[in-house]
Amino acid sequence: MNTKALLTIALTAMLAMAQVATDKYLAAGLAVGLAGLGAGVGVGLAGAAAMSALVERPQERIWYLIFLALAEAIAIYGLLVSFLILFTG
């Protein structure tokens, strides 16, 4: 199954769990943890591909940095979701 689909399902489940006040902390922790895991996998894959592509075309290095930044943004989204879980409702 697709990693993006798994992350979407997990975040949706965490939002559903956050409806109960006692589960908010667990849901926020899972949101940050799974988003960090997804970002780590994304950066690992994109970084490996960027390094191999950098050998072939070094003049395109700015695009490789953009792809790495997009993968890192997943962790920031997880942090924002955890804040939404904790401080709303």
Number of C-alpha atoms within 10 A of each C-alpha: 5 7 11 10 10 13 18 12 12 17 22 13 13 22 20 14 18 22 14 10 11 10 17 21 15 15 24 25 18 17 28 22 16 19 25 20 15 21 23 16 15 21 20 14 13 19 17 12 12 22 14 11 14 14 10 10 11 12 9 12 14 9 11 18 14 11 16 18 15 15 21 19 16 22 21 15 16 24 19 15 19 26 14 15 25 18 8 8 9
